[in-house]
């Protein structure tokens, strides 16, 4: 006989699981699975994957950021701008320098100014669309699973995902695609957009 296991069945090592068992999923768990399916499944089975060897960089980040570091910096600036009480730029700069993401002193400040200006240029197009954060609860009942959580709307036009200076990558498309599917399946009166701007 063959047993069919739902895609998101909560399987744990040493515990029997029945196909009739209900599956409870948060939006975060759903997203985590699609972003890192192998790691997520291994964790649910109690399997510890071999960790990649991490080598320390020999070069200090004086004035130049890698693609990933630049994305992280700009993403955090964007996230900060969406907060009801965003941190001042000077405090953000201090935090980035303390974490090692930016070089200390004037070089780090110059780098921060360049990326902050890029973000500000992009967010200027959205500033008039900004609304107080609106929560859309999700409680989606499927065959043997329930997906629950909330989606946060920052702009009057709908759910907008922003990427500065580069096109959206695969992981961002996964996030926005899942949001669009949840919105459609839940029948919410929302539109979903991806915005990438040079």
C-alpha positions, -999 to +999 in steps of 0.1 A: +000+000+000+011+036-006+006+064+019+002+099+005+018+126+027+006+162+023+034+185+012+035+203+046+028+174+069+044+181+103+066+149+104+088+145+135+114+118+141+101+090+163+064+100+161+038+082+141+019+103+117-015+096+102-027+111+069-059+121+087-040+143+112-047+180+107-019+203+096-016+238+112+008+261+093+017+298+098+024+320+069+060+321+081+063+283+081+049+281+046+073+307+034+103+291+051+095+258+034+095+272-001+126+293+006+146+264+020+127+232+014+155+207+021+166+224+053+130+227+065+121+191+058+154+179+074+146+199+105+111+185+108+126+150+106+152+157+132+181+155+107+210+179+112+226+188+079+263+193+076+271+230+082+289+248+055+324+260+065+323+297+069+356+315+061+362+349+075+367+377+049+403+390+048+392+424+035+374+449+056+343+465+040+359+499+036+337+518+012+325+489-008+296+464-001+291+431-017+258+425-035+242+407-006+255+432+020+241+461-001+208+444-004+207+438+034+216+474+041+189+488+017+163+463+029+168+474+065+166+510+055+133+503+037+120+483+067+129+512+090+111+537+068+079+516+072+079+517+110+055+541+128+085+557+145+115+551+123+150+553+138+170+585+129+195+581+101+224+587+125+213+558+148+209+535+118+244+544+106+258+537+141+241+503+142+254+493+108+289+503+117+287+485+151+276+453+133+305+455+108+282+459+078+297+494+072+332+506+078+338+530+107+342+567+103+337+589+072+340+560+047+311+541+063+291+573+065+297+580+028+286+545+018+255+547+040+246+581+023+248+565-012+225+536-003+201+558+018+198+581-012+189+552-035+162+540-011+148+575-006+146+580-044+126+547-047+104+554-016+096+589-029+074+573-056+055+554-029+053+581-002+020+594-014+006+559-013+016+553+023-012+545+047-012+534+083-004+497+085-034+476+079-036+439+090-054+414+069-060+382+089-055+349+070-073+317+081-073+295+050-087+260+053-075+235+027-081+198+024-062+187+056-044+218+064-050+253+078-028+283+070-031+312+094-014+345+100-016+380+087-005+401+058+004+437+064-006+464+039+016+495+038+003+512+007-031+522-006-026+503-039-021+469-022+008+447-012+040+461-027+074+444-025+103+468-031+138+461-044+163+489-049+190+490-076+185+454-087+157+431-100+139+410-075+157+377-069+142+342-067+135+343-030+117+376-032+096+363-061+087+333-039+076+356-011+055+378-033+041+348-052+029+332-019+014+364-008-005+367-041-018+331-038-029+336-002-047+368-012-065+351-041-074+320-021-087+341+008-108+363-015-092+395-002-098+427-021-060+433-025-036+436-054+000+425-052+029+443-069+067+439-073+087+471-076+123+471-086+140+503-095+174+513-107 
